[in-house]
Amino acid sequence: MFAAAKGIVVTFILFAGAFALHVVGGATDQGWLFAIAVGLIYLVATGYSGFALLIAGLARSGSRIASLTDLIGGVIGSALTIGALWASNGRAFEAWHFIAGPLLESAVSGLVVFIAIRLAPGQPRTRPATS
């Protein structure tokens, strides 16, 4: 349970750091920093549950606690993604935000976990030959 909480909290800290970088980039009129920060905000928000599972060490687990971490991270990530879409849309909600938020979160999180598993050190890159 501690690992799951660690994954959720550390991922939120990553999001908060990206958001703080966004504020600094905007306040100092550094367009390049602002753009990088917005990209990081979207990356962490849309990949929230995947990053939480990865940080918790539960990406390969398939356990009940991994499912719970994925669910909680998915809800948080969907809300953050909807908020990012709202901000990018001139601070106006559209109906599609509430559909796109969870879809983007699940797609990017799945991709994060897939890439992390495929690139894990010590894992075979190809399937063994069978006869």
N, C-alpha and C positions, 0 to 999 in steps of 0.2 A: 504494500500500500504506500510505503514511503517513496518508492521509486516512481509510482504513478503521480503522486503529488509533486515530486521534484520535477518531473517532465512537464506538467501543466504550469507550474510556477516559473521555471526557467524559461519556458517558451514565452510566457507573458512578459518576463523581463526583457527578452529579445525584442518583442513587439514594442514595449515601452521605450527601449533604447532607440529603435528605428523612429518612433514618433518624436522623441526628443531631438534626434538629429534633423528631422523634418522641420521642427520649430526653429532650431538654430539656423538651418539653411535659409528658411524664409525670413527670419529676423535680420540676418546679415546680408541678405540679398545675394546669396551665392546660389545661382541657378543650378549649377552642377551638383552641389551638395544636396539641394532640395530634391532634385530628380533621383539621385541615388537613394535618398531616404524614402521617397514615395515608392520606389521599386522594392526596397526592403520591407516596407509596410505591407505591400501587397503580397510579397513572397511569404512572410511570416503569417499573415492573416489567412491566406488561402491554403497554406500548408500546415496550419496550426496542429491538428491532431497527428499528422505525420511526424512533425518535429518533436512533439511531446512524447510519442512512442519511441522515437529514436533516442532522445535524451534520457528517457526512463530505462532504456535497454530492453524494451518490450516489443520491438518491431517484428521479431521472429516468434514471439511467444505464443500467440493464439490462445492465451489464458483468459480467464474471466476478468482479471484485473486489466489486461491489455484491452479487452473489449470495452470496459468501463472508461479507461483512459481515452480510447478512440471516440467514444460517445461524448464525453465531457469536452474533449478538445474540439470535436466537431461542432458542438453547440457554440462554444466560445469563438472558434474560428469563423463560423458562419455569421455570427453577430458582428465580429470585427470586419469581415469582408463586406457585409451589408453597409456598415458605417463608412468603409473606404469608398465604396461605390457611391454612397450618398455625398460624400465630400467631393469626389471627382465630378459629380453631376451638379455642381453649383449649389450644394446644400439643399437639394430637393429630392425627395423620395419618389421613386417610380415603382410600379408593381413588379417589373422585371427584376428589381434588386433582390426581392424576397425569394425569387426563384433561382436567380443566378448565384446568390451568396452560398447557399448550401451545395449547389452543383460544383461551383469552382473550388470550394473547400474540399469536397470529397475527391475531386479529380486531382488537384495538386497534392493533397496529402497522400493519395495512393501512389502518385508518381515519386514523391519523396521517399516513401517506404520502399518502393520497388528499386529505385536507384541505390538506396543505402544497402539493401540486401544484395544486389548484384555486384556492388563495389566493395563489399566487406572483405577485409584481408583474410586470406586463408581459404576462401571459398573457390571452388572450381568454376572457371569461366565457361567451360563447355561440358556437355553431358558425356559420360563415359561411353565408349563404343560397346554395342551389344551385338550378339550374334544369334 
